[in-house]
């Protein structure tokens, strides 16, 4: 490079002629012309690619193998080594492995898809589910991670649910909209069965009833990606991995999903203070700007739930989502409406609520309410100590004392009377019943009717006295005593 620079300077500035430069530096005329044309040595340049005489006849075969791989499972596609061995065994190739490897690499580089950078107008969102492991109450669970993002401001929201399902999908939207403070004008999704029942065209979709109910409530537009084109919502795809790496490492140890989600929301709030490279302000500031392109939250809250029908069996159990939930025994063999949310399962019959249980996310489990079976046990008191719904029913000590007195003391009315007392729980809480039983035991009575009278008496509200303070005009009002004889005269006249 030193000689190149010196020759160019001396010749181009007129210090040295071309002929003298060739003699002094021992250069050919063509080399000198190249030096004067280029400011730096251009390097070695091939006029055309060197042919690989042994491999070239086999290139169409290699390309055919790699093209067929596009339809094969990802973990069962050709490597360069496998292509090399197949060429040797099936096609008689006697060349080297390096040439085959370079041909495979070149084909893959040339066939890689190129993506278009997308603009993200304010007010548009993307939603996706991912998965991550958490330790809940000492048990390791693969949780479904609901992620909603606003690409314009880069704000995002993450919540964890026991499973990816309709209720979690709806609840995630409800919480995300509350977190953002507004409803996005358009949301992009993949083709999950939660939202899509049928693909009817390149962009046309037949949507589920529950998705349409969500959309009708919040009034956002929906956009569904092409099949196997998740890059159309690449912003949220990246944030699923970001949330898993940053918020679930190390694996969180929590007592409940409520505790985990409270921490995730706190982390999302803290993330709003960040200012990303290339952005003019913090995420929080950009989110406030983005509100102008978003919709106001509806005044009426959305009920995130799934509704289905199921029949109560002979054990007064209704099956939902592989688990069984109890209803009062009088509804056995009836068709029950199941209303399931993330937190609870409600059971209704003929438009009225008949039972509610906390949602169980396990499989093949039975969820009982002991009160539901007391009416049946009153008819069959012999099964009281062996009834499965009453296992591990932790009753207050005063109720145990009441049962002992009913069953052992002279004049006691037995187990059936104790069950009648427990049936009062159909209209009161355990605490209210325990207070009434305590009082009954103190005054020496132990029958169901007496306990019921005590409960009803305690539910009655005392009559309040009407105060005349601040109402001086009412002090002058005179109320005459009722003349009962006048009513009696009317009564006698009516009998005639």
Protein Blocks (a to p, Z undefined) as FASTA:
>chain_A
ZZmmmmmmmmmnopacfklmmmmnopafklmmmmmmpmbdebjadfbdcddfklmmmmmm
mmmmmmmmmmpcfklcccfklmmmmmmmmnopabdfklmmmmmmmmmmmmpccddddddd
ehiacdddddddddeehiacdddddddddfknopacddddfbdcfklmmmmmmmmmmmno
pacfbdcddfdfklmmbdcbfklccddfklmmmmmmnopacddddehilklmmmmmmmmm
mmmmmmmcccdddfbfklmmmmmmmmmmmmmmpccehiabdfklmmmmmmmmpccddfbd
cdddddddddddfkopaceehiacdddfklgoiacdddddfkbccddeehiafbdcdddf
behiacddfklmmmmmmmmmmlmmmgfklgoiacdfklmmmmmmmmmmghiabjmlmmmm
mmmmmmccfklmmmmmmmmmmnopacfklmmmmmmmmmpccdddddfehilmlmmpccdd
ddfklmmmmmmmmmZZ
